[in-house]
Amino acid sequence: MPSTLRTTAITTAAVALTVAGFVRADDQAPPPAPPEPAAVQPSTQVTGIEAIHEMYLDHGLDAGVMVIAHRGYWRGAPENSIAAVEQAIERGAHVVEIDVQRTADGHLVLMHDTTVDRTTNGTGAVSSLTLAQIKALRLREHLGGAQAAVTDHQVPTLEEALAVVKDRALVNLDKGWPFRDQEYDLLVETGTLRNAIFKSGAPVAEVEAFLARDPEILYTHVVGDGNAASIGAFTDAAGRPQAYELVFDRLTDPQIQPRTVTGIREQARVWINTMWYGLAAGYTDERSLTDPVDGWASVVDRHGASMIQTDDQDQLVDWLAAREAGRDWPALPRAGTLRVQGEDYSIDGVGVGYSDQDAENRGGAAREYEGVDVCDNGGATVVCWIRGAEWIRYSADVRVPGRYAVTARVSSPYRPAGRFTLEVDGGSLGPVDVRTTTGHNTFMTQPVGEVVLGRGIHELTFRVDADAYQNFNLDWFELTRIGSR
C-alpha cells in the first residue's frame, strides 16, 4: 500500500500533547545480565512429545505453565488447518486445541462449527456432507466469516492432523466427545494415543466408563457452574482427569474458589481459558497484553492455572519466558518504539482535538464524557464506531531523530473494512486500506508507512476517508525507529 510522505497543509492548529506511557527511543538501558541456569527446565523450552506428555502428567506446584493454542495458530493460517497446527507447534505451543466433527460417511475432520458455513466457501452441516465434498471446499482466512478471503487450504482429517503432531506436541480434541470411541480407535491405530487429550463436561459415570477402556487415555474435565460438584467426584478405579478446565464468569463461582483450586492442584493441572470475557471472569488475552497482572499473571498466581489456552500464543510464550528468566515483561513497546493509544487523543476539544459525527461517546470505556467513541473489545480499549470524515489528533514526543516505520493495530470482520490517512506534521501517509482481521475482537497489526522525524513534539492526525465504507476499530499506532534517516 502507498507509504510515501507527501506535504499538505494543516489548517487547524492543535496544542501538542505528550502521550503518557511512551517508551522513548533514547531510554535504552544496558542489556540485563544472563539469568542463572534454572534448576527446572523452563516450560517454554519443553519440546517433543515425550517431554510434553510427561509435563502434562506433572501437576506439582513447580510444574511449568503449558501453552494451549486455541484452534491452532489461526493468525498465520485458517483455524483448524494443518498449517495452523504446524505453526502453533513451531511457535512454542505444548498443546494445540482442535475441534472435531464427523462427516456423513463417518470420517473425522477438523471443524469447530457443526456446519462449514463460517470457515469455508461452502454451506451445509458437516454431518450431511461426505469427506469428498468437504475436501472440495477451501478454508477462509483466520477465524473465517462470510467476508473473509478464501484460501488454498483444505479441511483436514483428524488423521492428517495427528500425523503432524505425532512426535512433537499434544492435541486437545474439543467438540469430539460424541465420537470418543472412534477417536480412540484412530489414536491406537496411528500410534498417537499419547498425543491426544480427550475433553468433556459429561457426567462422571460416563467419563469413568470411557477412561476404563485404557489407563493411557489422557483426559481433561470441563467444569462450569452447572457441574462444579464433579470436582473430586472421580474415583481411582477408572482413572482421574489429569486436568480440570475451569470456566467461570465471576470470581464467586464455586469452581474457582481458592480451596477448590488447591484441591485440584493436589491431583491434576488447572486449565484456564483467557480468549474472551466470560471464560475466566475479566481475565483476557487483551488485558494481559496491556498488563499481565490483569490477565495471565493473575490466573497463574492467584487462581493456580498451570495451563492457559490463548488466542495470543506468541505473547504468552514470550511472557512465560520472561517470567521464568526473572526479567520484566514490558507491556509497553520495546526501546526505540513510541506507541500512541487510540484513546489518548488531544484534550483540545471538539473541532480542534477531534471531530466526531455525534457528541456521545457510544462506547464509554474511557473518557466517557467526551465525543470520541471508545469501546472495550475483549479487554482492549479502542476507538470504535468509526465513521467517514471523522478525525482525531494525537501528539508524539520523539527523543531520537531518524526514520520511523508506522504501524496500526486494528480489527474488523468486514471486507472492505475501512480506509484512513495518517497526517504527520502536515505530510500524509496513505490512504491505508484497513485489513480484514475476521473479528471485531481479533486485532492485527498492519503497516501504515514510513516517515522521517526530528527530535521534539510531532502532530499526528488520524483522518477517516469520507467516501469509503468504514467499520473497524483502532487500538493504537506505533512508530518504530528503523534508521538514522
C-alpha positions as CSV (number, residue, x, y, z in Angstrom):
1,M,0.0,0.0,0.0
2,P,1.2,3.6,-0.5
3,S,3.6,4.8,2.1
4,T,5.2,7.9,0.8
5,L,5.0,11.1,2.7
6,R,3.6,14.0,0.7
7,T,3.4,17.5,2.1
8,T,-0.1,19.1,2.7
9,A,-1.2,22.0,4.8
10,I,-2.9,21.6,8.2
11,T,-5.4,24.3,8.7
12,T,-6.5,23.6,12.2
13,A,-4.0,24.3,15.0
14,A,-3.5,21.9,17.9
15,V,-1.7,22.2,21.2
16,A,0.9,19.4,21.4
17,L,0.0,16.7,23.9
18,T,2.7,14.2,25.0
19,V,1.0,10.8,25.2
20,A,1.6,9.2,28.5
21,G,3.2,5.8,28.7
22,F,5.6,6.2,25.7
23,V,8.8,4.2,25.7
24,R,11.2,6.8,24.5
25,A,13.8,5.9,21.9
26,D,16.7,7.2,24.0
27,D,15.7,5.4,27.2
28,Q,17.7,2.3,26.4
29,A,19.2,0.6,29.4
30,P,22.2,-1.8,29.0
31,P,21.0,-5.4,28.4
32,P,20.5,-7.4,31.6
33,A,23.0,-10.0,32.7
34,P,22.1,-13.5,31.6
35,P,20.0,-15.3,34.2
36,E,21.4,-18.1,36.3
37,P,20.7,-21.5,35.0
38,A,17.3,-22.7,36.2
39,A,17.0,-25.7,38.4
40,V,14.0,-26.9,36.4
41,Q,13.7,-26.7,32.7
42,P,11.6,-23.7,31.7
43,S,8.2,-24.6,30.3
44,T,8.9,-22.5,27.2
45,Q,11.8,-24.9,26.4
46,V,9.9,-28.1,26.8
47,T,9.6,-29.6,23.3
48,G,8.9,-33.0,21.8
49,I,6.1,-35.3,22.6
50,E,7.9,-37.3,25.3
51,A,8.8,-34.2,27.4
52,I,5.4,-32.6,26.8
53,H,3.5,-35.8,27.7
54,E,5.4,-36.0,30.9
55,M,4.8,-32.3,31.6
56,Y,1.0,-32.8,31.2
57,L,1.1,-35.6,33.8
58,D,3.1,-33.4,36.2
59,H,0.8,-31.4,38.5
60,G,3.3,-30.4,41.1
61,L,3.4,-26.9,42.3
62,D,6.7,-26.3,40.4
63,A,5.3,-27.7,37.2
64,G,5.7,-25.2,34.3
65,V,2.7,-23.5,32.7
66,M,1.6,-25.2,29.5
67,V,0.6,-23.1,26.5
68,I,-2.5,-24.1,24.5
69,A,-3.0,-22.7,21.1
70,H,-6.8,-22.1,20.5
71,R,-7.8,-23.6,17.1
72,G,-4.1,-23.7,16.2
73,Y,-2.1,-20.6,15.2
74,W,-5.0,-19.0,13.3
75,R,-3.2,-15.7,13.0
76,G,-0.9,-17.3,10.4
77,A,-3.3,-19.8,8.8
78,P,-7.0,-20.6,8.8
79,E,-8.3,-22.0,12.1
80,N,-8.1,-25.8,12.4
81,S,-6.0,-26.1,9.3
82,I,-2.8,-28.2,9.0
83,A,-0.8,-25.1,8.6
84,A,-2.3,-23.6,11.8
85,V,-1.4,-26.8,13.7
86,E,2.2,-26.7,12.3
87,Q,2.7,-23.0,13.1
88,A,1.3,-23.4,16.7
89,I,3.9,-26.1,17.4
90,E,6.7,-24.2,15.7
91,R,5.8,-21.1,17.9
92,G,6.0,-23.0,21.1
93,A,2.6,-24.4,21.9
94,H,2.6,-27.5,24.1
95,V,-1.0,-28.3,23.2
96,V,-2.8,-27.5,20.0
97,E,-6.6,-27.2,20.6
98,I,-8.5,-28.6,17.6
99,D,-12.2,-29.2,17.0
100,V,-13.6,-32.5,15.7
101,Q,-16.8,-33.2,13.7
102,R,-17.9,-36.3,11.7
103,T,-18.9,-36.4,8.1
104,A,-21.9,-38.1,6.5
105,D,-19.7,-41.1,5.6
106,G,-18.2,-41.4,9.0
107,H,-14.8,-39.6,8.7
108,L,-13.5,-37.3,11.5
109,V,-12.5,-33.9,10.3
110,L,-11.3,-30.6,11.9
111,M,-14.2,-28.2,12.2
112,H,-15.4,-26.1,15.1
113,D,-19.0,-25.5,14.0
114,T,-21.5,-28.2,13.1
115,T,-21.7,-26.5,9.6
116,V,-19.0,-25.5,7.2
117,D,-20.6,-22.1,6.5
118,R,-18.3,-19.8,8.6
119,T,-14.9,-21.3,7.9
120,T,-15.2,-22.5,4.3
121,N,-16.6,-21.4,0.9
122,G,-19.3,-24.0,1.2
123,T,-22.6,-24.4,3.1
124,G,-24.2,-27.2,5.0
125,A,-23.9,-29.4,8.0
126,V,-20.7,-31.4,8.4
127,S,-22.8,-34.5,9.2
128,S,-24.7,-34.1,5.8
129,L,-21.6,-33.8,3.7
130,T,-19.2,-36.6,2.6
131,L,-15.5,-36.4,3.1
132,A,-15.0,-35.9,-0.7
133,Q,-17.5,-33.0,-0.6
134,I,-15.7,-31.4,2.3
135,K,-12.3,-31.9,0.8
136,A,-13.5,-30.0,-2.3
137,L,-14.1,-26.9,-0.1
138,R,-11.5,-24.3,0.8
139,L,-11.0,-22.7,4.2
140,R,-11.4,-19.0,4.8
141,E,-8.5,-17.0,6.4
142,H,-8.0,-16.6,10.1
143,L,-11.3,-17.2,12.0
144,G,-13.4,-17.2,8.9
145,G,-16.7,-15.4,8.4
146,A,-18.7,-14.5,5.3
147,Q,-16.4,-11.7,4.2
148,A,-13.1,-13.5,5.0
149,A,-10.9,-14.3,2.0
150,V,-10.9,-17.9,0.7
151,T,-7.5,-19.6,0.9
152,D,-6.0,-22.7,-0.8
153,H,-6.1,-24.6,2.5
154,Q,-8.4,-27.7,2.8
155,V,-10.3,-29.0,5.7
156,P,-8.0,-31.7,7.3
157,T,-9.0,-35.0,8.6
158,L,-8.1,-35.8,12.2
159,E,-5.7,-38.5,11.0
160,E,-3.8,-35.9,8.9
161,A,-3.6,-33.6,12.0
162,L,-2.3,-36.5,14.1
163,A,0.5,-37.2,11.6
164,V,1.7,-33.6,12.1
165,V,1.8,-33.7,15.9
166,K,2.9,-37.3,16.4
167,D,6.4,-36.7,17.7
168,R,6.0,-33.1,18.6
169,A,3.1,-32.0,20.7
170,L,-0.3,-32.7,22.3
171,V,-3.7,-32.0,20.7
172,N,-6.9,-31.3,22.6
173,L,-9.8,-33.0,21.0
174,D,-12.5,-30.4,21.5
175,K,-16.1,-31.0,20.4
176,G,-15.2,-34.7,19.8
177,W,-16.7,-36.3,22.9
178,P,-19.7,-37.7,20.9
179,F,-17.1,-39.5,18.7
180,R,-14.7,-40.5,21.5
181,D,-14.7,-44.3,20.8
182,Q,-13.9,-43.6,17.1
183,E,-11.3,-41.1,18.1
184,Y,-9.7,-43.7,20.5
185,D,-9.6,-46.4,17.8
186,L,-7.9,-44.0,15.4
187,L,-5.4,-42.9,18.0
188,V,-4.5,-46.5,18.8
189,E,-4.3,-47.4,15.1
190,T,-1.9,-44.4,14.3
191,G,0.2,-44.8,17.5
192,T,-0.9,-41.4,18.8
193,L,-2.8,-42.1,21.9
194,R,-0.1,-40.3,23.9
195,N,-0.7,-37.2,21.8
196,A,-4.4,-36.6,22.4
197,I,-6.3,-35.1,25.3
198,F,-10.0,-36.0,25.4
199,K,-12.2,-33.4,26.9
200,S,-15.8,-33.1,28.1
201,G,-18.1,-31.9,30.8
202,A,-20.0,-35.2,30.8
203,P,-21.4,-36.9,33.9
204,V,-18.6,-38.5,36.0
205,A,-20.0,-42.0,35.5
206,E,-20.0,-41.6,31.7
207,V,-16.4,-40.3,31.8
208,E,-15.3,-43.1,34.1
209,A,-16.8,-45.7,31.8
210,F,-14.7,-44.4,28.9
211,L,-11.5,-44.0,31.0
212,A,-11.8,-47.6,32.0
213,R,-11.1,-48.6,28.4
214,D,-7.4,-47.8,28.7
215,P,-5.2,-46.4,31.5
216,E,-3.2,-44.5,29.0
217,I,-6.1,-42.2,28.0
218,L,-5.4,-38.5,28.6
219,Y,-8.5,-36.6,29.8
220,T,-9.4,-33.0,30.9
221,H,-12.7,-32.4,32.6
222,V,-14.5,-29.2,31.8
223,V,-16.2,-27.6,34.8
224,G,-18.6,-24.7,34.8
225,D,-21.3,-23.5,37.2
226,G,-23.6,-26.5,36.4
227,N,-21.2,-29.3,37.2
228,A,-18.9,-27.9,39.9
229,A,-19.8,-30.8,42.1
230,S,-17.9,-33.1,39.7
231,I,-14.6,-31.8,41.1
232,G,-13.3,-34.5,43.4
233,A,-16.0,-37.0,42.4
234,F,-13.8,-39.2,40.3
235,T,-12.6,-42.5,41.8
236,D,-9.2,-44.1,41.4
237,A,-10.8,-47.3,40.0
238,A,-11.3,-46.0,36.5
239,G,-8.7,-43.2,36.5
240,R,-9.0,-39.5,37.2
241,P,-8.7,-36.4,34.9
242,Q,-5.1,-35.2,34.6
243,A,-6.5,-31.6,34.3
244,Y,-9.6,-29.6,35.0
245,E,-10.7,-26.8,32.7
246,L,-12.3,-24.2,34.9
247,V,-14.8,-21.9,33.1
248,F,-16.1,-19.1,35.3
249,D,-17.6,-15.7,34.6
250,R,-17.5,-14.5,38.2
251,L,-14.9,-15.0,41.0
252,T,-17.8,-16.0,43.2
253,D,-18.3,-19.2,41.2
254,P,-17.7,-22.4,43.3
255,Q,-15.2,-24.0,40.8
256,I,-12.7,-21.1,41.2
257,Q,-12.7,-20.8,44.9
258,P,-9.2,-21.0,46.4
259,R,-9.9,-24.1,48.5
260,T,-11.3,-25.9,45.4
261,V,-8.4,-25.0,43.2
262,T,-5.9,-26.1,45.9
263,G,-7.7,-29.4,46.0
264,I,-7.4,-29.8,42.2
265,R,-3.7,-29.0,42.2
266,E,-3.1,-31.9,44.6
267,Q,-4.1,-34.3,41.9
268,A,-4.3,-32.5,38.5
269,R,-3.5,-29.5,36.4
270,V,-5.7,-26.4,36.3
271,W,-6.6,-25.2,32.8
272,I,-7.9,-21.7,32.3
273,N,-9.0,-20.0,29.1
274,T,-8.3,-16.3,28.5
275,M,-9.6,-15.8,25.0
276,W,-12.6,-13.6,25.9
277,Y,-14.8,-12.3,28.7
278,G,-16.9,-15.0,30.4
279,L,-14.3,-17.8,30.2
280,A,-12.3,-16.5,33.1
281,A,-14.2,-13.6,34.6
282,G,-12.4,-10.4,33.5
283,Y,-9.1,-12.1,32.7
284,T,-8.5,-11.9,28.9
285,D,-5.6,-12.1,26.5
286,E,-6.2,-8.4,25.6
287,R,-6.0,-7.3,29.2
288,S,-2.8,-9.4,29.6
289,L,-1.2,-7.6,26.7
290,T,-1.7,-4.3,28.5
291,D,-0.7,-5.6,31.9
292,P,-0.2,-9.3,32.7
293,V,-1.5,-8.6,36.3
294,D,-4.9,-8.2,34.7
295,G,-4.7,-11.5,32.9
296,W,-2.2,-14.3,32.7
297,A,-0.2,-13.4,35.9
298,S,-3.4,-13.4,38.0
299,V,-4.8,-16.7,36.6
300,V,-1.4,-18.3,37.4
301,D,-0.5,-16.7,40.7
302,R,-4.0,-16.1,42.2
303,H,-6.0,-18.9,40.6
304,G,-3.5,-21.7,40.2
305,A,-3.5,-22.1,36.4
306,S,-0.9,-24.4,35.1
307,M,-2.4,-24.5,31.6
308,I,-3.6,-21.4,29.7
309,Q,-5.5,-21.5,26.4
310,T,-4.9,-18.4,24.4
311,D,-5.5,-16.6,21.1
312,D,-2.2,-14.7,21.6
313,Q,0.2,-17.5,21.7
314,D,3.3,-15.5,20.7
315,Q,2.9,-13.1,23.6
316,L,2.0,-15.7,26.1
317,V,5.1,-17.7,25.2
318,D,7.2,-14.5,25.5
319,W,5.7,-13.6,28.8
320,L,6.4,-17.0,30.3
321,A,10.0,-16.9,29.1
322,A,10.5,-13.5,30.7
323,R,8.8,-14.7,33.9
324,E,10.9,-17.9,34.1
325,A,14.1,-15.9,33.4
326,G,13.3,-13.4,36.2
327,R,13.1,-10.4,33.9
328,D,10.3,-7.9,33.4
329,W,7.9,-8.4,30.6
330,P,7.1,-5.0,29.0
331,A,3.5,-4.1,28.4
332,L,4.8,-1.1,26.6
333,P,6.8,-1.3,23.3
334,R,10.5,-2.1,23.1
335,A,13.0,0.7,23.3
336,G,13.0,2.7,20.1
337,T,9.2,2.5,19.7
338,L,6.6,5.0,20.6
339,R,3.0,3.9,21.0
340,V,0.0,6.2,20.6
341,Q,-3.0,4.6,22.2
342,G,-6.3,5.4,20.4
343,E,-8.0,6.7,23.5
344,D,-5.1,9.1,24.3
345,Y,-6.2,11.7,21.9
346,S,-5.9,15.5,22.2
347,I,-7.6,17.4,25.1
348,D,-8.1,20.4,22.9
349,G,-11.8,19.7,22.4
350,V,-14.3,19.5,19.5
351,G,-13.1,20.8,16.2
352,V,-9.5,21.2,17.4
353,G,-8.6,17.9,19.0
354,Y,-11.1,15.7,17.2
355,S,-14.2,15.7,15.0
356,D,-16.9,13.0,15.5
357,Q,-20.3,12.6,13.9
358,D,-22.1,12.9,17.3
359,A,-21.3,14.3,20.7
360,E,-21.9,11.0,22.5
361,N,-19.1,8.5,23.4
362,R,-21.0,5.4,22.3
363,G,-18.6,3.0,23.9
364,G,-17.9,4.7,27.2
365,A,-14.9,2.6,28.0
366,A,-12.7,5.6,28.6
367,R,-13.1,9.4,28.5
368,E,-16.8,8.8,28.9
369,Y,-18.0,12.4,28.7
370,E,-16.1,13.3,25.6
371,G,-17.1,12.8,22.0
372,V,-14.7,10.2,20.6
373,D,-16.3,6.7,20.7
374,V,-14.1,4.4,22.9
375,C,-15.0,0.7,23.5
376,D,-13.8,-2.2,25.5
377,N,-13.2,-5.0,22.9
378,G,-12.4,-8.1,24.9
379,G,-10.1,-6.1,27.2
380,A,-8.6,-3.8,24.6
381,T,-9.6,-0.2,24.9
382,V,-10.1,1.0,21.3
383,V,-11.6,3.8,19.2
384,C,-14.8,2.3,17.8
385,W,-17.9,3.3,15.9
386,I,-15.5,4.9,13.3
387,R,-17.4,6.7,10.5
388,G,-16.4,8.6,7.4
389,A,-15.0,12.1,7.6
390,E,-14.2,11.8,11.4
391,W,-10.7,12.7,12.5
392,I,-8.7,12.6,15.7
393,R,-5.5,14.4,16.6
394,Y,-2.6,13.0,18.7
395,S,1.0,14.0,19.6
396,A,4.2,12.1,19.8
397,D,7.3,13.1,21.7
398,V,10.4,11.9,19.7
399,R,13.7,12.0,21.6
400,V,15.9,10.4,18.9
401,P,15.6,11.7,15.3
402,G,15.5,9.2,12.5
403,R,13.3,7.3,10.1
404,Y,10.3,5.6,11.7
405,A,8.1,2.8,10.4
406,V,4.4,3.5,11.4
407,T,2.0,0.6,12.1
408,A,-1.6,0.4,13.2
409,R,-3.3,-2.3,15.3
410,V,-6.9,-2.7,14.0
411,S,-9.8,-5.1,13.9
412,S,-12.7,-5.8,11.7
413,P,-14.8,-8.7,10.4
414,Y,-15.6,-6.8,7.2
415,R,-14.2,-6.5,3.7
416,P,-13.7,-3.7,2.9
417,A,-13.1,-2.7,6.5
418,G,-12.3,1.0,6.1
419,R,-9.8,3.5,4.8
420,F,-7.8,6.3,6.5
421,T,-4.8,8.5,6.2
422,L,-2.4,9.5,8.9
423,E,-1.1,13.0,8.7
424,V,2.2,13.6,10.3
425,D,3.4,17.2,10.7
426,G,1.4,18.2,7.6
427,G,2.5,15.3,5.5
428,S,0.2,12.3,4.8
429,L,0.7,8.6,5.0
430,G,-1.8,6.7,3.0
431,P,-4.5,6.2,2.1
432,V,-4.4,2.9,4.0
433,D,-7.0,0.2,3.4
434,V,-7.8,-1.5,6.7
435,R,-7.2,-5.2,6.6
436,T,-9.9,-7.7,7.4
437,T,-9.0,-9.5,10.7
438,T,-12.2,-11.7,10.7
439,G,-13.4,-10.3,14.0
440,H,-14.2,-7.1,16.0
441,N,-12.1,-8.5,18.9
442,T,-9.5,-10.0,16.6
443,F,-6.7,-7.5,16.4
444,M,-3.8,-7.5,14.0
445,T,-1.1,-5.0,13.1
446,Q,-0.6,-3.6,9.6
447,P,1.9,-1.2,8.1
448,V,0.9,2.5,7.5
449,G,4.1,3.9,6.1
450,E,7.5,5.4,6.9
451,V,8.4,9.0,8.0
452,V,11.5,10.9,9.0
453,L,11.1,12.6,12.4
454,G,13.3,15.1,14.2
455,R,13.6,15.5,17.9
456,G,10.6,17.1,19.6
457,I,6.8,17.0,19.5
458,H,5.1,15.8,16.4
459,E,1.4,16.1,15.5
460,L,-0.5,13.1,14.1
461,T,-4.0,13.3,12.7
462,F,-5.9,10.1,12.1
463,R,-8.3,11.1,9.3
464,V,-11.1,8.7,8.1
465,D,-11.9,8.7,4.4
466,A,-15.3,10.3,3.8
467,D,-16.2,8.2,0.8
468,A,-15.1,4.7,1.9
469,Y,-17.2,2.2,3.8
470,Q,-16.0,2.3,7.5
471,N,-16.5,-0.4,10.1
472,F,-13.3,-1.1,12.1
473,N,-11.7,-0.5,15.4
474,L,-8.3,1.2,16.2
475,D,-6.2,0.1,19.1
476,W,-3.0,2.1,18.6
477,F,-0.4,3.5,16.3
478,E,3.3,2.6,16.8
479,L,6.3,4.5,15.5
480,T,9.4,2.3,15.4
481,R,12.9,3.8,14.6
482,I,14.4,1.9,11.7
483,G,17.3,4.2,10.7
484,S,19.0,7.5,11.2
485,R,17.4,9.0,8.1
